[in-house]
Amino acid sequence: MLQDLRYGRPVLVHPSSGIIFGYAFGSIAYALRLPQEQYEEAISKGVERTKKYPDGELDFKSFGEGWIFGKWLKEEEDWCLAAYRFAMEDVSYWNSFTKTSSQTATAEKVITVCPNCAQKLRAPIDRGELMLACPKCKHNWLWRPS
């Protein structure tokens, strides 16, 4: 697991896929990108997808589905591992939000290029927008399938 800085903040990046699955905000706030089962469990435990601050609000809608703010719950130890594993899965998680399990298929991959160093990366085409991190130059960007 890579620990790195993106946008001046610490992140957790899967070393094979380059997908960011953890993000820290200051010294006490952090976020995880969870698979559906853990995401639903987290929501049922009262975790939030938005945080209000005196100078504005942070909403994970721009990050994509599955992102939550951590609450230092005991279950989050397991959620962290699930987030790591989810960042490398080939199974289409995003289809599971809109299709029944019989309609869910393996994710198709597309080759994309890091805008910073031109490193080729594989990205799942059916997961919508993703925060990608280049394992070569450490650049990250919001990737959208075309």
C-alpha positions, 0 to 999 in steps of 0.5 A: 500500500502506498502512502502518499500526498495528493493535493497536499494531503495524505492519501492511501493509494493501491500500488497496482491499480493507482486508485486512491481509497483513503484520504486525510483532512487535517489531523482528525478527519479522514475518508475511505472509498468502500465497496457497497456492502461496507458502504451500506453498513457505514451509512447504517452506523451513521457515518457522513458523506458531507462535512460542514466547516465554518468556511464551507462544506466538503461533499464526496459527490465529486469523488464518486460513489462509496466515499464516507467520512470515518468516525473512528468506529471499531468496524473501520479496521475491517472497512480499511482492508475492504477498501484496499481490496476493493481498489484492486478488484476487477468486479464491477462495483459501480454496476451493482448500484444500478443493476441486479446481481444477474446483470452485473458483469466483470469490469471492462478496462480501458487504457488511459494515460497519466496527463503528467508523465504519459504512463499507461494505466488500466482503468475500469470503464464502468465505474464512472469518475475515479480519482487515479494516481500514477504509480510512476510519477505520483500525479493524481487526477479525476479521470472520466471515461470517454 
